[in-house]
Amino acid sequence: MLHLSAQCRYFLYEGFADMRKGFDGLSGLVLQGMHRRVTTGDVFVFINRPRTHVKLLQWEGDGFALYYKRLEKGTFEVPKRSYQNGAMSLTAEDLLLILQGISLQHIRKRKRYQQVA
């Protein structure tokens, strides 16, 4: 089962990914398209053009883990935010909402305390 932790960082790839890509192909997108190191433990999120498939890639210290989800009906929502260096930063909450099919445009978060790092 997939566990999304607030301690991890999540990055959504700016373009649409070819879902035939595996560990090596997606790692190449991270390095060349997102300009990030793939072995940091961050989670990298890739969505295909019709937005029916999503892949999550993460380095777990001794190898890569890949999570793959294909929708039988409907699409994944891509947030409307700005990208920096080919990637958009997501929170674990945002990613969970995307995976569950909840529209991010209609969600309003109430003000909460956040500790400054």
NORZILIN-V283893 format. One record per residue. N is the residue number from 1. RES is the residue in three letters. PSI is psi in whole degrees, 0 to 359 (999 if undefined). NEAR is the number of other C-alpha atoms within 10 Angstrom. Layout:
BEGIN
((N RES PSI NEAR) (N RES PSI NEAR))
END
This chain:
BEGIN
((1 MET 142 4) (2 LEU 132 5) (3 HIS 121 7) (4 LEU 122 15) (5 SER 143 11) (6 ALA 343 10) (7 GLN 342 9) (8 CYS 157 12) (9 ARG 143 16) (10 TYR 134 25) (11 PHE 127 22) (12 LEU 128 22) (13 TYR 136 22) (14 GLU 319 19) (15 GLY 189 15) (16 PHE 135 13) (17 ALA 147 20) (18 ASP 115 14) (19 MET 358 16) (20 ARG 346 7) (21 LYS 141 13) (22 GLY 208 13) (23 PHE 310 14) (24 ASP 317 10) (25 GLY 318 13) (26 LEU 324 25) (27 SER 322 22) (28 GLY 322 17) (29 LEU 323 20) (30 VAL 313 23) (31 LEU 312 12) (32 GLN 321 13) (33 GLY 328 16) (34 MET 349 23) (35 HIS 45 14) (36 ARG 157 19) (37 ARG 134 13) (38 VAL 343 20) (39 THR 24 15) (40 THR 345 13) (41 GLY 356 16) (42 ASP 158 19) (43 VAL 128 23) (44 PHE 129 27) (45 VAL 132 26) (46 PHE 135 24) (47 ILE 144 23) (48 ASN 170 15) (49 ARG 314 12) (50 PRO 358 10) (51 ARG 36 17) (52 THR 350 16) (53 HIS 145 19) (54 VAL 142 21) (55 LYS 140 20) (56 LEU 129 19) (57 LEU 133 23) (58 GLN 139 21) (59 TRP 128 18) (60 GLU 24 13) (61 GLY 321 10) (62 ASP 4 7) (63 GLY 175 9) (64 PHE 148 15) (65 ALA 141 13) (66 LEU 126 15) (67 TYR 132 12) (68 TYR 128 12) (69 LYS 133 12) (70 ARG 127 13) (71 LEU 139 13) (72 GLU 333 8) (73 LYS 142 6) (74 GLY 184 11) (75 THR 161 16) (76 PHE 144 21) (77 GLU 135 18) (78 VAL 122 14) (79 PRO 148 15) (80 LYS 79 9) (81 ARG 173 9) (82 SER 149 10) (83 TYR 147 14) (84 GLN 125 11) (85 ASN 39 12) (86 GLY 9 18) (87 ALA 152 21) (88 MET 131 19) (89 SER 133 17) (90 LEU 156 18) (91 THR 164 16) (92 ALA 324 18) (93 GLU 315 12) (94 ASP 315 16) (95 LEU 318 19) (96 LEU 318 14) (97 LEU 319 16) (98 ILE 313 18) (99 LEU 331 15) (100 GLN 353 11) (101 GLY 22 14) (102 ILE 133 14) (103 SER 126 14) (104 LEU 339 15) (105 GLN 334 9) (106 HIS 4 7) (107 ILE 131 9) (108 ARG 124 7) (109 LYS 135 6) (110 ARG 154 5) (111 LYS 134 6) (112 ARG 156 6) (113 TYR 136 5) (114 GLN 124 6) (115 GLN 133 5) (116 VAL 130 4) (117 ALA 999 3))
END
